[in-house]
């Protein structure tokens, strides 16, 4: 199981995946808003999303785990 982490402190603007989705390395998982800029959170692994730990509008900290996936 791999963790996907926020790379900046911000607010979850949009979640681009759902539990069960198959994603590839570098796919956008969600978009964070920080200082009026939209920053994509990309997966560093390919696999299937098993858990989304945040919701749209929620504040996240840099390094916080926002989703989990089973690697392929």
C-alpha positions as CSV (number, residue, x, y, z in Angstrom):
1,X,0.0,0.0,0.0
2,X,1.3,3.5,-0.9
3,X,0.4,6.8,0.5
4,X,-0.2,10.0,-1.5
5,X,0.8,13.1,0.4
6,X,0.1,16.8,0.0
7,X,3.2,18.6,-1.1
8,X,2.0,22.0,0.2
9,X,-0.3,23.4,2.9
10,X,-3.6,24.4,1.4
11,X,-7.2,23.6,0.9
12,X,-8.6,20.7,-1.1
13,X,-10.2,22.4,-4.1
14,X,-11.2,19.4,-6.2
15,X,-10.8,15.6,-5.9
16,X,-10.2,14.0,-9.3
17,X,-10.4,10.3,-8.4
18,X,-12.7,7.9,-6.5
19,X,-12.1,4.8,-4.5
20,X,-11.6,1.9,-6.9
21,X,-10.2,4.0,-9.7
22,X,-7.0,2.7,-11.5
23,X,-4.4,5.4,-11.8
24,X,-1.0,5.6,-13.4
25,X,2.2,7.2,-12.0
26,X,2.0,11.0,-12.3
27,X,-1.9,11.1,-12.6
28,X,-3.5,14.0,-10.8
29,X,-5.3,12.8,-7.7
30,X,-6.6,16.1,-6.4
31,X,-6.1,19.8,-6.7
32,X,-5.1,22.0,-3.8
33,X,-5.5,25.7,-3.6
34,X,-2.8,27.7,-1.8
35,X,-2.3,31.5,-2.0
36,X,-4.9,31.7,-4.8
37,X,-3.0,29.2,-6.9
38,X,-4.2,25.7,-8.0
39,X,-1.6,23.0,-7.4
40,X,-2.1,19.4,-8.6
41,X,-1.3,16.5,-6.3
42,X,0.1,13.8,-8.5
43,X,0.6,10.1,-7.6
44,X,4.2,8.9,-7.5
45,X,2.9,5.3,-8.0
46,X,0.5,3.5,-10.3
47,X,-2.3,1.4,-8.8
48,X,-5.9,1.4,-7.5
49,X,-7.2,4.0,-5.1
50,X,-8.2,2.3,-1.8
51,X,-9.0,5.3,0.4
52,X,-9.5,9.0,0.2
53,X,-8.7,10.6,3.5
54,X,-9.8,14.2,2.8
55,X,-12.8,16.0,1.4
56,X,-13.3,19.0,-0.8
57,X,-12.9,22.3,1.2
58,X,-10.8,20.6,3.9
59,X,-7.5,22.2,4.9
60,X,-4.4,20.0,4.6
61,X,-0.8,20.4,5.9
62,X,2.3,19.8,3.8
63,X,3.2,16.1,4.1
64,X,-0.3,15.0,5.2
65,X,-1.5,11.7,3.7
66,X,-4.5,12.5,1.5
67,X,-5.1,9.2,-0.2
68,X,-3.9,5.6,-0.3
69,X,-3.5,3.1,-3.1
70,X,-2.6,-0.5,-3.8
71,X,0.4,-0.4,-6.1
72,X,0.3,-2.4,-9.4
